[in-house]
Amino acid sequence: MTNDQFLSLFRTMLIIRHTEEELARCHQRGLIFGACHTYVGQEAISTGVCAHLTNDDPIFSTHRGHGHALAKGMPPRELMAELFGRATGCSRGRGGSMHLFSPEIGMMGTSGIVGPCILQACGGGYSSKLMKTGRVAAAFFGDGAVNNGAFHEGLNMAAIWKLPVLFICENNQFATEVPFSYSSGSPHVGRRAANYGLPGFEVDGNDVLAVTEVAREAVARARSGGGATLIECKTYRTRAHAEGMGDFTYRTREQVDEWKLRCPIASLRQRLLTEFGIAEAQLQQVESEITALVAESRQFAESSPLPDAATAAVNVYATRKTGIPARPASNADGQNRPSSGDPSRVITFTQATHEALSEEMAVNPTIFVMGEGIGIRGGNFKTTAGLYDLYGPERLCDTPISERGFVGLAGGAAMTGTRPVIDFMFADFILDSVGEIVNQIAKMQYMSSGRLKMPVLLRGCIGIGHSAATHHSGSYYAMYAQVPGLRVVVPSNAYDAKGLLKHALRCDDPVMFLEHREILTTKCHVPTEDYEIEFGRAAIVRVGRDVTVVALARMVHLTLSVCEELERDGISVELVDPRTVSPLDTDTILQSVAKTGRLLIVDEPPAPCGFAAEIAAQVTDAGFDDLDAPIRRLTGVFTPTPYSPPLEAAVVPTAAMIADAIRSLVKE
Amino acid sequence: MSHEIVIPRLGWSMEEGTFVGWLKKDGDLVRRGDAVFELEGEKASQDIEAVDEGILRIPPTGPKPGSLLKVGAVVGYLVAAGEETLWTVPSPMTNSPPALESALPPAAAPSVRRQAREAGIAINDVAGTGPGGRVMAADVHRTRTSPQQQEPVTALPIANPRPTHGRSAVASPRARRVAAELGLNWSTLTGTGANGRIRERDVRAAAASGHSSTSAARAGQRLPLTSRRRVIAQRMVASRQQTVPVTLTTKADATNLVNLREQFKRREPLKSVGGSTPIPSYQDIITKLVAEVLKRHPRLASRWDEDAIVLPADDELHLGLAVDTEEGLLVPVIRNVGGLSLSELAGQSRRLADQARAGKLVATEMQGGVFTITNLGAFGIDAFTPVINLPEAAILGLGAIRREPVVLDDGQIAARHQLTLSLTFDHRIVDGAPAARFLQDVVNAIANPSAWLLG
């Protein structure tokens, strides 16, 4: 290493230290609104690793991320302004200490949850591998993360797919305040790598030269296709878990003082003077430069404007499409279907979604599919049949049963420029990954102020039927519709499914695409030409006069089956299929209710806090004067789904129940 | 310099009024004396005129039609051009988009809608000349008098322009909305929905069958008091408590009166500005005769004023006409009846009665009366005991004109038109004999109207 390189390491560590100490002072004075987790004592690790990374190499981090951001090249002023809650902060005031974003320099985000960065780094590695960019992703996490499932699933996926990833474990010996010696059966992390078939290292995390050396090898291995490396850096944080917290309930002042003597900056300084012949004056010059830089940064932060409250809800969703291949003019409205082509062309729901996926994969090389059995096998429901032969194993990637792992990976892949399609087979399965969906994927566009796009398509089956029992029959869309940042799509027919899936594959938002298993073989006319159905546009499946019924998926079919019978009895039903639960087209529903004065919502899942409740509340609010009768809900029974046919039939609305509910409603 | 526009006090006991609507738009230039908004007081609605000049600024929180406002409440501002208001409003200089053609029925006050219905005119066919195309009473009147208007009378319900609170029945929100749109009082309907809930179909069925909101008040129903009803009650009680009323009844021979009116009917209609002159009604002729008689008996038109009895001058013979309206009794006043021709009087009494029924009387049109005439003859009533309209001294009640057998002076029996008169007077002011002499002269005047009118 050259003297300049040594001085660069010294400079970076010093920037981290001075910035953190200044932030600690500001926190004490009440200038920082929320939490502040400092990196003091651990500076050598991020400095040594990031020395080998470029702005194109993505890193992912946790709550103790100031040092990672600064080592990756974030100016201290942006970090300080963020903690001061300013519009000029790296996350525009949306994140604070635990949510630092600067994708422009490869700082893809820090997280308040300890495991996800491991999975996201796998996603960054997967993008690199798929797009052959040669980029290396790195995850920085503490010893607290290594007993989390994400560590296990992430390292395994990185190993089997030889992902270009560095897993940097900063073992500072405490997960918040729980000692690693207590929470792990083995005091060492690095040697766990062998269990996954990965190279693993255990180094002195306070020795920046040692970290630099092992990281250099790991980065070179990753760039050359050699796969991932686990590096455990044994270290110690010499300040409290977070500023303002008591520190001596779980460790002693003597222990902390002992580690302070092993300060990584002081030891490098000593070696620069004694071993590498760098002059004291040169080091002092660096120190005074950095003192000035940090003072200027604090002044910048304090004098920066606070964000405009009017922007608080901006960037929840992507505002524009990017990276979409040129298309023929698409027909976005399902009411006005393309009429050219063969009108007798009738295909199933599954065939329609298969067409959409296949067509989009043909024109968009960033699309890849992950799931269990979606490769050669072609998917449990034939969702990817034949595509493996066309696009190969990297774009049709079979997974281990690691739902949290590959959903988290999908998030990281989307953040780094590819478009993952997660085929989860049954909606029940990905409940293991809800944290990744809700905390990471859904929130990422917002927390990054729209600088990251999250085109993650999560697709799979929902619905009760055929004695699938309780782990293969859930719907859960109401739960996902409560999450800002997600789109939730529940099509009822082949035509809609194709148009909606096309839109999902072209938009930049994370989409939960839920396909009711009991209608996968239903058929309708689907044109060969390209079309797309925008989200938030309901379909009026049947025009009527007396009562509005809102239903999704299979309930649309059930309702439709009783409409003629009711018509003969003088009851004219208008059937509205919102098609997407989020966004929800309340305008169309309100217009229909304004006409009919009556509203029944038929929904398969149980009622509490559900889809029907939401519509009822909105219509009561905005359409109160149009109501000629109370709003009715007909929903599934509030119970897990039983197996035996008579039990199963008893928990789902039937056609007869729908007809009865409509008759009862018009008598109100 | 901005001026506040406030809710004025329209009568002595008015504490609050119902805001009917703006007559100017935000951004309009308002000159002193321009009517700015319409306000409904205790007894009638009134166009409120600006006392200042400036550009009208209506705050976003400004009053909505139908809102009840305290006297003195600020409803808007008049500002100088370019002057900023306290709230942010679009500049009047910016070009606002032209109003879109609306498929909705034109705006019109409920009372105007009722007038239109009563006249058999579809409100949609009336060209509104009010602000924003709002249909005004005059527009309905003009349409009614134009000869091409021959639409059959549609049997529509009588409007109850004020929502009735404290309902005893339950109606769906939609039924309530539709009832309001149709000007129908849903609280009087019978519901066919669950638990007797009134539904849209009930309202529409009632509308189609010509349901009247007032005549169908159901037995056992509790009708909430309107502000007008309260005022009427207060005034009636005050009259009973403060006066010593005595009622005299007698019969007058109305044969010549009936003949006189026949002569008016046979006369070629006189054309005058604003339409043909109406034929005077019996009440109009009697009003004119009473004014002549009152010149000889001014004490019957006087008022009790602490330490004096105040007599009217001849040109102060302002006579009140009791008018029955949907909302209760109103007494508009015809000024200086002695100074009016019969035709003029007939025109004024018709206009005032129309305005009273339309709820469009201005407060001053109900003030200053010295004597009141009330007429229940149309209902077949003969004698009754009218209640003095304070602070007046007397009130004359007119009964039905009937053909009755009368023994003539020569002993023969003949069929003659007979009219029963009921005079209630305040015995504090007038004694029995002078009151009787007044009534005697009224009888004489009715028996010989030409002599009294031409003399």
Chai-1 contact restraints between the chains, C-beta under 6 A:
chainA,res_idxA,chainB,res_idxB,connection_type,confidence,min_distance_angstrom,max_distance_angstrom,comment,restraint_id
A,G597,B,R174,contact,1.0,0.0,6.0,A-B,restraint_1
A,G597,B,E200,contact,1.0,0.0,6.0,A-B,restraint_2
A,F624,B,P173,contact,1.0,0.0,6.0,A-B,restraint_3
A,D625,B,P173,contact,1.0,0.0,6.0,A-B,restraint_4
A,D625,B,R177,contact,1.0,0.0,6.0,A-B,restraint_5
A,D626,B,R174,contact,1.0,0.0,6.0,A-B,restraint_6
A,L627,B,S172,contact,1.0,0.0,6.0,A-B,restraint_7
A,L627,B,P173,contact,1.0,0.0,6.0,A-B,restraint_8
A,L627,B,R174,contact,1.0,0.0,6.0,A-B,restraint_9
A,D628,B,S172,contact,1.0,0.0,6.0,A-B,restraint_10
A,D628,B,R174,contact,1.0,0.0,6.0,A-B,restraint_11
A,D628,B,R199,contact,1.0,0.0,6.0,A-B,restraint_12
A,D628,B,E200,contact,1.0,0.0,6.0,A-B,restraint_13
A,E668,B,G193,contact,1.0,0.0,6.0,A-B,restraint_14
A,E668,B,A194,contact,1.0,0.0,6.0,A-B,restraint_15
